[in-house]
Amino acid sequence: MDELVRAVEPLSFGAPVTHVYDPLVYARAPHQRYLERFGDGPKQVLLLGMNPGPWGMAQTGVPFGEIGLVRGWLGIEEPVDAPPSEHPKRPIEGFSCGRSEVSGRRLWGWAKNRFGTPERFFERFFVWNYCPLVFMEESGRNRTPDKLPAAERELLFAACDTALRRAVRTLQPAWVIGVGKFAQGRAEEALGGTNQPAIGGMLHPSPASPLANRGWAEQAERQLQALGIELPDGP
């Protein structure tokens, strides 16, 4: 974690991005608790997201970290500071935030419904984001890493590729599953050419995806099972 923080800290991003948040810094306490409690390797499957959402990891420090499930199911609730430069339309309220992130509610809600307990889920799975940074435009609109200018992407992706390779060495997963096409593509770029881990993809749970709004969990499960990743019958 510290290596990634140091790698992205000196990077700069131009218009239309006006604010950049790094929850690995200001939400370090809950992120550290997430790693300590659930990050011991090895894992069978690493689920790889893109970058933090404004109402999920940006608030809680946990990937896809919908507040209610981070607190109520993962059992994590730690102090969260404010980022150095806060967007007036995207305040960081930590676990006091009243907004709920749909993507995180779907992903962690699926894990809860299918596995029952966090311990049962994390025995085989781990969830991680490829990029730790949140990018916001003046309007407050979220800007995803793939929409950054090429020169900015090159430096950012180099740091994130290195961090992903480090995570894979630590967790030793048999599979890295990109949650969405972007994450799958970055995993193939960063990890391609090696025999392990195998790389696959699954549908992103974003409500911006019409397909994900038509039974995301069922579709995601079919994709995992088609790759040969077994799932339990349920709690």
Secondary structure in CASP SS format (residue, H / E / C, confidence):
PFRMAT SS
TARGET T0000
AUTHOR 0000-0000-0000
METHOD secondary structure of the structure
MODEL  1
M C 1.00
D H 1.00
E H 1.00
L H 1.00
V H 1.00
R H 1.00
A H 1.00
V H 1.00
E C 1.00
P C 1.00
L C 1.00
S C 1.00
F C 1.00
G C 1.00
A C 1.00
P C 1.00
V E 1.00
T E 1.00
H E 1.00
V E 1.00
Y E 1.00
D C 1.00
P H 1.00
L H 1.00
V H 1.00
Y H 1.00
A C 1.00
R H 1.00
A H 1.00
P H 1.00
H H 1.00
Q H 1.00
R H 1.00
Y H 1.00
L H 1.00
E H 1.00
R H 1.00
F H 1.00
G C 1.00
D C 1.00
G C 1.00
P C 1.00
K C 1.00
Q C 1.00
V E 1.00
L E 1.00
L E 1.00
L E 1.00
G E 1.00
M C 1.00
N C 1.00
P C 1.00
G C 1.00
P C 1.00
W C 1.00
G C 1.00
M H 1.00
A H 1.00
Q H 1.00
T H 1.00
G C 1.00
V C 1.00
P C 1.00
F C 1.00
G C 1.00
E C 1.00
I H 1.00
G H 1.00
L H 1.00
V H 1.00
R H 1.00
G H 1.00
W C 1.00
L C 1.00
G C 1.00
I C 1.00
E C 1.00
E C 1.00
P C 1.00
V C 1.00
D C 1.00
A C 1.00
P C 1.00
P C 1.00
S C 1.00
E C 1.00
H C 1.00
P C 1.00
K C 1.00
R C 1.00
P C 1.00
I C 1.00
E C 1.00
G H 1.00
F H 1.00
S H 1.00
C C 1.00
G C 1.00
R C 1.00
S C 1.00
E C 1.00
V H 1.00
S H 1.00
G H 1.00
R H 1.00
R H 1.00
L H 1.00
W H 1.00
G H 1.00
W H 1.00
A H 1.00
K H 1.00
N H 1.00
R H 1.00
F H 1.00
G C 1.00
T C 1.00
P H 1.00
E H 1.00
R H 1.00
F H 1.00
F H 1.00
E C 1.00
R C 1.00
F E 1.00
F E 1.00
V E 1.00
W E 1.00
N E 1.00
Y C 1.00
C C 1.00
P C 1.00
L C 1.00
V E 1.00
F E 1.00
M E 1.00
E E 1.00
E C 1.00
S C 1.00
G C 1.00
R C 1.00
N E 1.00
R C 1.00
T C 1.00
P H 1.00
D H 1.00
K H 1.00
L C 1.00
P C 1.00
A H 1.00
A H 1.00
E H 1.00
R H 1.00
E H 1.00
L H 1.00
L H 1.00
F H 1.00
A H 1.00
A H 1.00
C H 1.00
D H 1.00
T H 1.00
A H 1.00
L H 1.00
R H 1.00
R H 1.00
A H 1.00
V H 1.00
R H 1.00
T H 1.00
L H 1.00
Q C 1.00
P C 1.00
A C 1.00
W E 1.00
V E 1.00
I E 1.00
G E 1.00
V E 1.00
G C 1.00
K H 1.00
F H 1.00
A H 1.00
Q H 1.00
G H 1.00
R H 1.00
A H 1.00
E H 1.00
E H 1.00
A H 1.00
L H 1.00
G C 1.00
G C 1.00
T C 1.00
N C 1.00
Q C 1.00
P C 1.00
A E 1.00
I E 1.00
G E 1.00
G E 1.00
M E 1.00
L C 1.00
H C 1.00
P C 1.00
S C 1.00
P C 1.00
A C 1.00
S C 1.00
P C 1.00
L C 1.00
A C 1.00
N C 1.00
R C 1.00
G C 1.00
W H 1.00
A H 1.00
E H 1.00
Q H 1.00
A H 1.00
E H 1.00
R H 1.00
Q H 1.00
L H 1.00
Q H 1.00
A H 1.00
L C 1.00
G C 1.00
I C 1.00
E C 1.00
L C 1.00
P C 1.00
D C 1.00
G C 1.00
P C 1.00
END
